[in-house]
Amino acid sequence: MDIVMGLAAALCWGGTDFLVGINARSVGVRRAVFFSQAIGFVIFSALLPATAVPVFATSGVVWGLALLAAALIVGGSLALSQAFAIGKAAMVAPLVTSYGAVTTLLSWLSGERLGALTLTGLVICLLGVMLTAVSPARQPENSSSTLPAIAFALIAACCYGTGFWLQGKYTLPVLGPSVSLWLGYTLGLTALLALSTNRRELVARPGWRQGGLLLAASLLNLGGFSAFAVGAGGGSVAVVTVLSTLSGGIAALLGALLLRERLAALQWLGVLTVLAGAVVLHWH
């Protein structure tokens, strides 16, 4: 089940990552994330009554960690949208997959033993990140957006990796997938509404084409989080997280094939290196 859910999350998030940049450039970063959060909130609010969770019997520490994990994932979503809005999908997507390395590293720091193969995978991922950050001098027109895009992608990876680790280790086994996801979407929706200076523009109905792309990205994102939550809730957070990092390769491939995005040779080497590091972690 953990392998199936990890691959399902990778497919869903790969499609999501590809659409995120298109939506962010079309309606703006915050609006794109807002509609994603709103759709997830509506769906899980409808499912919540059927979920039996002993709310008052659950420790306050668990609820606090669940809120922290939700905040980190929302922050990751905003950083990811910004990265895709200003950078190339073929470059940003593999960098974001390093969240698997973040989760694995936190697992090691919290007491989980890591073998030589896992450490090798972490080093390979780090090397790939460094290569992807290279901006050749013959492409000065891209240098102004390359570094910010890389920075936002790495921020998203850190937020996602930490949030997924908190969920898998502390909250999903207690609260279950539905409550954890509902809490995340509720917090994200509330934060975006509270921080927005122009709520009318934020909630304005997009055009039909934009609405269709936003709905598709939201449903794919919802499917990815659901598959991850179900797999991680069964106690296999490391396997599910690392398998889900294949989403970066899927998004990069879609960007190269459908958007005809071009990267320098060293950046392609970095992309392939990050994916190779993910494969090594999968072996673990």
Solvent accessible surface area in square Angstrom, and as a share of the most:
residue,aa,sasa,rsa
1,M,153,0.68
2,D,37,0.19
3,I,100,0.51
4,V,91,0.52
5,M,37,0.16
6,G,0,0.00
7,L,77,0.38
8,A,31,0.24
9,A,0,0.00
10,A,2,0.01
11,L,121,0.60
12,C,29,0.18
13,W,19,0.07
14,G,0,0.00
15,G,14,0.13
16,T,8,0.05
17,D,10,0.05
18,F,25,0.10
19,L,22,0.11
20,V,19,0.11
21,G,3,0.03
22,I,38,0.19
23,N,4,0.02
24,A,5,0.04
25,R,128,0.47
26,S,48,0.31
27,V,17,0.10
28,G,30,0.29
29,V,29,0.17
30,R,116,0.42
31,R,39,0.14
32,A,11,0.08
33,V,6,0.04
34,F,16,0.07
35,F,35,0.14
36,S,18,0.12
37,Q,9,0.04
38,A,22,0.17
39,I,38,0.19
40,G,1,0.01
41,F,61,0.26
42,V,99,0.57
43,I,58,0.30
44,F,12,0.05
45,S,38,0.25
46,A,79,0.61
47,L,89,0.44
48,L,47,0.23
49,P,117,0.73
50,A,96,0.74
51,T,43,0.25
52,A,103,0.80
53,V,27,0.15
54,P,87,0.55
55,V,77,0.44
56,F,206,0.86
57,A,86,0.67
58,T,16,0.09
59,S,58,0.38
60,G,59,0.57
61,V,106,0.61
62,V,21,0.12
63,W,55,0.19
64,G,37,0.35
65,L,40,0.20
66,A,5,0.04
67,L,80,0.40
68,L,89,0.44
69,A,0,0.00
70,A,2,0.01
71,A,49,0.38
72,L,44,0.22
73,I,17,0.08
74,V,12,0.07
75,G,27,0.26
76,G,0,0.00
77,S,12,0.08
78,L,49,0.24
79,A,9,0.07
80,L,13,0.06
81,S,6,0.04
82,Q,52,0.23
83,A,0,0.00
84,F,2,0.01
85,A,21,0.16
86,I,59,0.30
87,G,11,0.10
88,K,54,0.23
89,A,7,0.05
90,A,0,0.00
91,M,5,0.02
92,V,0,0.00
93,A,0,0.00
94,P,0,0.00
95,L,0,0.00
96,V,7,0.04
97,T,5,0.03
98,S,11,0.07
99,Y,8,0.03
100,G,1,0.01
101,A,16,0.12
102,V,31,0.18
103,T,2,0.01
104,T,10,0.06
105,L,77,0.38
106,L,39,0.19
107,S,9,0.05
108,W,115,0.40
109,L,115,0.57
110,S,51,0.33
111,G,61,0.59
112,E,72,0.32
113,R,222,0.81
114,L,24,0.12
115,G,38,0.37
116,A,81,0.63
117,L,78,0.39
118,T,0,0.00
119,L,83,0.41
120,T,64,0.37
121,G,0,0.00
122,L,27,0.13
123,V,99,0.57
124,I,42,0.21
125,C,6,0.03
126,L,111,0.55
127,L,88,0.44
128,G,0,0.00
129,V,17,0.10
130,M,118,0.53
131,L,37,0.18
132,T,0,0.00
133,A,30,0.23
134,V,52,0.30
135,S,39,0.25
136,P,22,0.14
137,A,99,0.77
138,R,174,0.64
139,Q,38,0.17
140,P,89,0.56
141,E,122,0.55
142,N,41,0.21
143,S,50,0.32
144,S,92,0.60
145,S,40,0.26
146,T,9,0.05
147,L,111,0.55
148,P,54,0.34
149,A,0,0.00
150,I,9,0.05
151,A,50,0.38
152,F,70,0.29
153,A,0,0.00
154,L,58,0.29
155,I,87,0.44
156,A,0,0.00
157,A,1,0.01
158,C,72,0.43
159,C,23,0.14
160,Y,19,0.07
161,G,0,0.00
162,T,38,0.22
163,G,0,0.00
164,F,3,0.01
165,W,35,0.12
166,L,11,0.06
167,Q,13,0.06
168,G,7,0.06
169,K,93,0.40
170,Y,81,0.31
171,T,1,0.00
172,L,4,0.02
173,P,78,0.49
174,V,75,0.43
175,L,2,0.01
176,G,19,0.18
177,P,46,0.29
178,S,28,0.18
179,V,10,0.06
180,S,5,0.03
181,L,13,0.06
182,W,62,0.22
183,L,20,0.10
184,G,13,0.13
185,Y,10,0.04
186,T,35,0.21
187,L,50,0.25
188,G,0,0.00
189,L,25,0.13
190,T,79,0.46
191,A,33,0.25
192,L,3,0.02
193,L,58,0.29
194,A,66,0.51
195,L,116,0.58
196,S,12,0.08
197,T,143,0.83
198,N,74,0.38
199,R,131,0.48
200,R,206,0.75
201,E,99,0.44
202,L,8,0.04
203,V,73,0.42
204,A,43,0.34
205,R,179,0.65
206,P,16,0.10
207,G,39,0.38
208,W,219,0.77
209,R,177,0.64
210,Q,58,0.26
211,G,23,0.22
212,G,40,0.39
213,L,41,0.20
214,L,7,0.04
215,L,85,0.42
216,A,39,0.30
217,A,9,0.07
218,S,4,0.03
219,L,84,0.42
220,L,61,0.30
221,N,18,0.09
222,L,18,0.09
223,G,26,0.25
224,G,0,0.00
225,F,14,0.06
226,S,33,0.21
227,A,10,0.08
228,F,1,0.01
229,A,2,0.02
230,V,72,0.41
231,G,3,0.03
232,A,0,0.00
233,G,28,0.27
234,G,68,0.65
235,G,61,0.59
236,S,30,0.19
237,V,25,0.14
238,A,31,0.24
239,V,62,0.36
240,V,0,0.00
241,T,1,0.00
242,V,10,0.05
243,L,22,0.11
244,S,0,0.00
245,T,3,0.01
246,L,55,0.27
247,S,4,0.03
248,G,0,0.00
249,G,18,0.17
250,I,47,0.24
251,A,0,0.00
252,A,4,0.03
253,L,104,0.51
254,L,51,0.25
255,G,0,0.00
256,A,28,0.21
257,L,114,0.57
258,L,114,0.57
259,L,67,0.33
260,R,200,0.73
261,E,30,0.13
262,R,198,0.72
263,L,17,0.09
264,A,4,0.03
265,A,76,0.59
266,L,83,0.41
267,Q,9,0.04
268,W,84,0.29
269,L,90,0.45
270,G,0,0.00
271,V,2,0.01
272,L,107,0.53
273,T,19,0.11
274,V,1,0.00
275,L,37,0.18
276,A,47,0.36
277,G,0,0.00
278,A,4,0.03
279,V,59,0.34
280,V,17,0.10
281,L,8,0.04
282,H,46,0.21
283,W,173,0.61
284,H,103,0.46
